[in-house]
Amino acid sequence: MIAPNQTRAKRERAAAGPSSRMPDLPFRVELWDEEKRGVERVVARAHSESLAQAIFKAACEQFPDRHLSLWRGRERLADKED
């Protein structure tokens, strides 16, 4: 099967990848490793502070024995100690 002819703009968007089309998500919820030496993973990212706070609260319930932190860029907004 022959692929349909793509327009130049469509080819450029596809080459740029999905990250170029995602909006800026300044808030993030981080799950720290058990020794609290570093971030194990980013649980979620959010566009608004209210959504980030709700995600942080849910993550605290999901990971009751782990350290979590909520950030806006380089500013730490909240911590949950284990």
C-alpha positions as CSV (number, residue, x, y, z in Angstrom):
1,M,0.0,0.0,0.0
2,I,1.3,3.5,-0.8
3,A,1.0,6.1,1.9
4,P,-1.0,9.2,1.1
5,N,0.9,12.3,0.1
6,Q,1.5,14.4,3.2
7,T,1.7,18.2,3.1
8,R,5.0,19.8,4.1
9,A,3.5,21.3,7.4
10,K,2.2,17.8,8.3
11,R,5.6,16.2,7.7
12,E,7.3,18.9,9.8
13,R,4.9,18.4,12.7
14,A,5.5,14.7,12.6
15,A,9.3,15.1,12.5
16,A,9.2,17.5,15.5
17,G,7.7,14.8,17.7
18,P,4.9,14.9,20.2
19,S,6.7,17.0,22.8
20,S,6.6,20.0,20.5
21,R,2.8,19.9,20.5
22,M,2.3,19.4,24.3
23,P,1.5,22.5,26.3
24,D,3.9,23.6,29.0
25,L,3.2,21.7,32.2
26,P,4.9,23.7,35.0
27,F,3.7,21.6,37.9
28,R,5.1,18.1,38.7
29,V,4.6,15.5,41.5
30,E,7.8,13.5,42.3
31,L,8.1,10.2,44.0
32,W,11.4,9.8,45.8
33,D,13.3,6.6,46.2
34,E,13.1,4.8,49.6
35,E,16.4,6.2,50.8
36,K,15.3,9.8,49.8
37,R,18.5,10.2,47.7
38,G,16.8,11.1,44.5
39,V,13.6,11.1,42.5
40,E,12.5,7.7,41.4
41,R,9.9,9.0,38.9
42,V,7.7,11.9,38.1
43,V,4.2,10.7,39.0
44,A,2.4,13.4,37.0
45,R,2.6,16.8,35.5
46,A,-0.1,19.4,35.4
47,H,-1.0,22.8,33.9
48,S,-2.8,24.3,36.8
49,E,-2.0,24.5,40.5
50,S,-5.4,23.2,41.6
51,L,-5.1,20.1,39.5
52,A,-1.5,19.6,40.7
53,Q,-2.7,19.8,44.3
54,A,-5.4,17.2,43.7
55,I,-2.9,14.9,42.0
56,F,-0.4,15.4,44.9
57,K,-3.2,14.5,47.4
58,A,-4.1,11.4,45.5
59,A,-0.4,10.4,45.2
60,C,0.0,10.8,49.0
61,E,-2.9,8.4,49.5
62,Q,-1.5,5.9,46.9
63,F,2.0,6.0,48.3
64,P,1.5,6.4,52.1
65,D,5.0,5.1,53.0
66,R,6.9,7.2,50.5
67,H,8.3,10.7,50.2
68,L,6.6,12.9,47.6
69,S,7.1,16.5,46.6
70,L,5.1,19.0,44.5
71,W,7.0,21.5,42.4
72,R,6.3,24.5,40.2
73,G,9.5,24.7,38.1
74,R,12.3,25.0,40.7
75,E,10.0,26.1,43.5
76,R,8.9,23.3,46.0
77,L,5.3,23.8,46.9
78,A,4.7,20.8,49.2
79,D,6.3,17.8,50.7
80,K,4.9,14.6,52.2
81,E,7.3,12.9,54.5
82,D,6.9,9.2,55.0
